[in-house]
Amino acid sequence: MKLLIVAPEISPPWTEGRKKLVFDLAETLTKFCTIRLITTGDENEQLRAPCSGYRKKISSKWQKLFILHEAMNKELLDRRPDAVCHFPFGTFHGLKGLANRWSIRYVDRRCQKLGLRCLTILYSITKGSIHTLKKNTRELVLAPDKNLPGLKNVVMGINTSKIPHMLSNPHKKPTLLFMAGLQETRRNMLHHVLNERGLADVIEACPFFGKAGLRVIAAIPLLKDRTLRNELRQRFFEKCPDLDLDLRTEVTIPEIFHEVDIYIFPYRVELTQFIPTSILEAMAAGIPVVLSDLQMLSPLANDGKTAYQYRRCDANHLWKVIQSALADDHGRREICFRAREFVETKWSIDRSVQDLLGILNDQNPQVFDG
């Protein structure tokens, strides 16, 4: 089978889960299919391993979809794939959402005209109705927890073979990690990190962390802006002047997990669909995870069997959960063991490929009247 993957903005830095998913899928799918990838980025580049294809340069973000469509059309006519997998990226509401929904419809209708199947695979949906989105495509693919009639499901996992199990150093200071992959250096993005990604919960709990002698790493790419970095440091300082704080821009996974005892994921907002890759990566590395009690995160915690949960916006409870986890070495190891097993069986990239191949090999696919 010849498969064409169409995915805008698959370029460095590799902090975003969708990028990892696309490349991990492409690499593993090469065992079963001939894979080509068309994407956009900051420069023109021929892609080789793990698959062939090319990245088209865009000088303006408003050109992204037009350049992507042009490159896709050339690929469709020159190489005639058997099917297309489209990974749209961005919001699906407002003006940007209107453009992205138009792109979904364009790609699907272009494939339909050529007699090709097109799977529109949505890694995340921050806002927007699934039922509205499915009107733009014949075959909509979502994460497996969205078991809605007429929709297909693919596990959007990680390549666990690339994440070795981390061995903790009992002599180092206990360390907590917070990460958020936001790149844009705008003040409203810092507000988003604090109030939606939940860093405000971590800051509120800092007096407890400081008194217990814990170290906190906060890794956020937007901190390359000195003003935002200083503002965030001041927020921590006001809560706990003596806190051992390490502010970073980007960190490398899984290497960062060598320094970490607990990964905190304090998200505050329920999303329509969200695949928290960083949680899966921490679990695969054997790092205990503390999650907020959002409904979208509960399946990953499995009633406390594979992750800890605290009441979001409750810094006191966050501290109690972390304190309890650090005090119980045996219980923490048990949770880490079950979490790694959980990720390797349900959320591996091999499982993702099996799901996707199952859909592609379906000779009588159920499609929508978009």
C-alpha positions in Angstrom: 0.0 0.0 0.0 1.2 3.5 -0.9 0.2 6.0 1.8 0.5 9.7 1.7 0.6 11.6 5.1 -0.4 15.3 4.9 0.4 17.3 8.0 1.2 21.0 8.4 3.9 22.3 10.7 5.8 19.0 11.4 9.1 20.7 12.1 11.4 21.4 15.0 11.2 21.9 17.9 9.8 18.5 18.7 8.0 19.5 21.9 4.5 18.9 20.6 2.9 15.5 20.8 1.2 15.6 17.4 4.7 16.0 15.7 6.0 12.9 17.6 2.9 11.0 16.7 3.2 11.7 13.0 6.9 10.8 12.8 6.6 7.8 15.0 3.6 6.6 12.9 5.5 7.2 9.7 8.6 5.3 10.9 6.6 2.3 12.1 4.3 2.2 9.1 7.3 1.9 6.8 7.3 -1.8 7.8 3.9 -2.3 6.2 3.5 0.5 3.6 5.4 2.9 1.3 5.1 6.2 3.1 5.4 9.7 1.8 5.0 12.8 4.0 4.1 16.3 2.9 4.4 19.1 5.5 5.2 22.8 6.0 7.9 24.6 8.0 10.5 27.4 8.0 12.5 26.0 5.1 12.3 23.8 2.0 13.7 20.4 2.8 13.7 16.9 1.3 12.6 14.4 3.9 14.3 11.0 4.1 14.3 8.7 7.1 11.9 7.6 8.5 10.0 8.2 5.2 10.4 10.2 2.0 8.6 13.4 1.1 9.3 17.1 1.6 8.7 20.1 3.8 7.5 23.2 2.0 8.7 26.6 3.3 6.0 29.2 4.3 6.9 32.8 4.6 3.6 33.6 6.3 1.3 31.5 8.5 -1.6 32.6 6.3 0.1 30.8 3.3 0.4 27.5 5.2 -2.8 25.8 3.9 -2.5 27.0 0.3 1.1 25.8 0.1 0.2 22.5 1.7 -2.7 21.9 -0.7 -0.5 22.8 -3.7 2.2 20.3 -2.6 -0.4 17.6 -1.9 -2.0 18.0 -5.3 1.3 17.6 -7.0 2.0 14.4 -4.9 -1.4 13.0 -5.7 -1.0 13.4 -9.4 2.7 12.4 -9.6 2.7 9.3 -7.3 -1.0 8.2 -7.1 -1.1 6.9 -3.5 -3.7 4.4 -2.4 -4.9 6.5 0.5 -4.2 9.7 2.4 -4.0 10.4 6.1 -4.6 14.1 6.9 -3.4 15.5 10.3 -4.9 19.0 10.5 -3.5 21.2 13.2 -4.8 24.2 15.1 -8.1 25.4 16.5 -11.4 24.5 15.0 -13.4 27.6 16.1 -13.3 31.3 15.2 -11.6 32.6 12.0 -8.7 30.2 12.2 -11.1 27.4 12.8 -13.0 28.3 9.7 -9.8 28.1 7.6 -8.9 24.8 9.2 -12.4 23.3 8.5 -12.2 24.5 5.0 -8.8 22.8 4.6 -10.2 19.5 6.0 -13.0 19.7 3.4 -10.7 20.6 0.6 -8.3 17.7 1.2 -11.1 15.2 1.6 -13.0 16.4 -1.6 -9.8 16.4 -3.6 -9.1 12.8 -2.6 -12.7 11.9 -3.3 -12.5 13.3 -6.8 -9.5 11.0 -7.5 -11.2 8.0 -6.0 -8.9 7.9 -2.9 -9.7 7.3 0.7 -8.9 10.1 3.1 -8.7 9.7 6.8 -8.9 12.9 8.7 -7.1 12.2 12.0 -7.6 14.7 14.9 -4.9 14.6 17.5 -6.6 17.3 19.7 -9.7 19.4 19.7 -9.5 22.3 22.1 -12.9 23.7 21.2 -15.4 22.7 18.6 -18.1 20.1 18.1 -17.1 16.7 16.8 -20.4 16.5 15.0 -19.7 19.8 13.3 -16.2 18.7 12.3 -17.4 15.4 10.8 -19.5 17.2 8.3 -16.3 18.3 6.6 -14.9 14.8 5.9 -16.0 11.4 4.9 -13.9 9.5 7.5 -13.1 11.2 10.8 -10.7 9.5 13.1 -10.4 10.3 16.9 -8.8 9.0 20.0 -10.3 5.7 21.3 -12.1 7.3 24.2 -14.5 9.0 21.8 -16.7 6.0 21.0 -19.4 7.8 19.0 -21.5 6.1 16.3 -20.0 6.3 12.9 -16.6 7.5 14.1 -13.3 5.6 13.8 -10.7 5.4 16.6 -7.0 5.2 16.6 -4.7 5.1 19.7 -2.5 8.2 19.4 0.4 6.9 21.4 4.2 7.2 21.7 7.2 5.1 20.7 7.9 3.5 24.1 11.0 1.8 22.8 12.7 5.2 22.6 12.0 5.9 26.3 14.2 3.8 28.6 13.2 3.2 32.2 14.8 5.9 34.4 16.7 5.0 37.6 16.3 7.5 40.4 19.2 8.9 42.3 18.4 8.5 46.1 21.1 11.1 47.0 19.7 14.1 45.0 17.2 16.6 46.2 13.6 15.5 45.4 12.6 17.3 42.2 9.2 18.2 40.8 8.7 18.9 37.1 6.2 21.1 35.2 6.2 21.4 31.4 4.2 23.3 28.9 5.1 23.5 25.2 3.9 27.0 24.4 6.3 28.9 22.0 4.7 32.3 21.5 6.2 35.0 23.6 3.1 36.9 24.3 1.8 37.9 27.8 -1.5 36.2 27.2 0.4 33.0 26.7 1.9 33.2 30.1 -1.6 33.8 31.4 -2.7 30.7 29.6 0.1 28.7 31.2 -0.8 29.9 34.7 -4.6 29.7 34.6 -5.3 27.0 32.0 -2.2 24.8 32.1 -2.4 25.1 35.9 1.0 26.4 36.8 -0.8 28.7 39.3 -1.5 25.6 41.4 2.2 24.8 41.5 3.1 28.3 42.5 0.4 28.4 45.2 1.9 25.2 46.7 5.5 26.5 46.7 5.6 27.4 50.4 5.0 23.7 51.1 7.7 22.7 48.6 10.2 25.2 49.9 9.7 24.1 53.5 10.1 20.4 52.6 13.3 21.2 50.7 12.0 20.2 47.2 13.3 21.5 43.9 11.0 22.7 41.2 11.8 22.7 37.4 9.4 24.7 35.2 10.2 24.2 31.5 8.3 26.5 29.1 9.7 27.6 25.7 8.1 31.1 26.0 10.5 31.8 28.9 13.1 32.7 26.3 11.5 36.1 26.5 13.4 37.8 29.4 10.4 39.9 30.5 8.1 36.9 30.8 10.8 34.9 32.5 11.4 37.6 35.1 7.6 38.0 35.7 7.2 34.3 36.3 10.3 34.2 38.6 8.8 37.1 40.6 5.5 35.2 41.0 7.4 32.2 42.5 9.6 34.5 44.6 6.6 36.2 46.1 5.2 32.9 47.3 8.4 31.3 48.5 11.7 33.4 48.3 13.8 30.3 49.4 12.4 27.9 46.8 15.0 26.0 44.8 13.6 27.0 41.4 15.0 26.1 38.0 13.3 27.9 35.1 14.1 26.5 31.6 13.0 27.1 28.0 13.1 23.6 26.4 14.1 20.3 27.8 14.8 17.0 26.1 12.7 14.0 26.7 13.5 11.4 28.1 16.8 12.9 29.4 14.9 15.4 31.7 13.4 12.5 33.6 16.8 11.6 35.0 16.5 14.7 37.2 12.8 14.2 38.2 11.0 12.4 41.0 7.5 13.5 40.1 5.9 15.1 37.0 3.0 17.4 37.8 0.3 17.9 35.1 -2.1 20.5 36.7 -4.3 21.2 33.7 -7.4 23.1 34.7 -9.6 23.1 31.5 -11.6 20.2 30.0 -11.0 19.9 26.3 -13.1 18.1 23.6 -10.2 15.8 22.9 -6.6 15.9 24.2 -3.8 13.4 24.0 -1.3 14.4 26.8 1.9 12.9 25.3 4.1 14.2 28.1 2.1 12.1 30.6 2.6 9.0 28.5 6.3 9.7 28.2 6.7 10.1 31.9 4.8 6.9 32.6 7.0 5.0 30.1 10.1 6.3 31.8 8.9 5.1 35.2 8.3 8.6 36.6 5.2 9.0 38.9 2.7 11.5 37.6 0.3 13.8 39.5 -2.7 14.8 37.5 -5.5 17.3 38.1 -8.9 15.7 38.5 -10.2 16.6 35.0 -12.5 14.0 33.4 -10.3 13.9 30.3 -7.3 12.8 32.5 -9.1 10.3 34.7 -8.7 7.3 32.3 -4.9 7.8 32.5 -5.1 7.7 36.3 -7.2 4.5 36.4 -8.6 5.3 39.9 -5.1 5.8 41.3 -3.6 2.6 39.9 -1.4 4.4 37.3 -1.2 8.0 38.4 -2.0 10.3 41.3 -4.8 12.9 41.1 -5.5 16.0 43.1 -8.4 18.5 43.1 -7.6 21.2 40.5 -7.2 24.7 41.8 -6.5 23.3 45.3 -2.8 23.8 46.2 -3.2 22.3 49.7 -4.5 19.0 48.2 -1.8 19.1 45.5 0.8 19.2 48.3 -0.8 16.5 50.3 -0.8 14.2 47.3 2.9 14.9 46.5 3.8 14.5 50.1 2.1 11.2 50.4 3.7 10.0 47.1 7.2 10.9 48.2 6.7 9.3 51.6 5.6 5.9 50.2 8.5 4.4 48.2 6.8 1.0 47.7 3.5 2.4 46.7 5.1 4.8 44.3 7.1 2.0 42.6 4.0 0.0 42.2 2.2 2.9 40.5 5.1 3.4 38.2 5.3 -0.2 37.3 1.6 -0.4 36.4 1.8 2.9 34.6 4.6 1.7 32.3 2.8 -1.5 31.6 -0.4 0.5 30.8 1.4 2.7 28.3 3.3 -0.1 26.7 0.1 -2.2 26.1 -2.5 0.5 25.4 -0.7 3.6 24.3 2.3 2.3 22.3 2.9 3.4 18.7 2.6 -0.2 17.6 -1.0 -0.2 18.9 -1.5 3.1 17.0 -0.3 1.4 13.8 -2.5 -1.6 14.3 -5.5 0.6 14.7 -4.7 2.6 11.7 -4.0 -0.4 9.4 -7.2 -1.9 10.6 -9.1 1.1 9.3 -7.1 1.3 6.0 -7.6 -2.4 5.3 -11.4 -2.1 5.8 -12.8 -2.8 2.3 -16.2 -1.5 3.2 -15.6 1.7 5.2 -18.6 3.6 6.7 -18.4 7.1 5.5 -20.3 10.4 6.2 -22.3 12.5 3.9 -20.3 15.6 4.6 
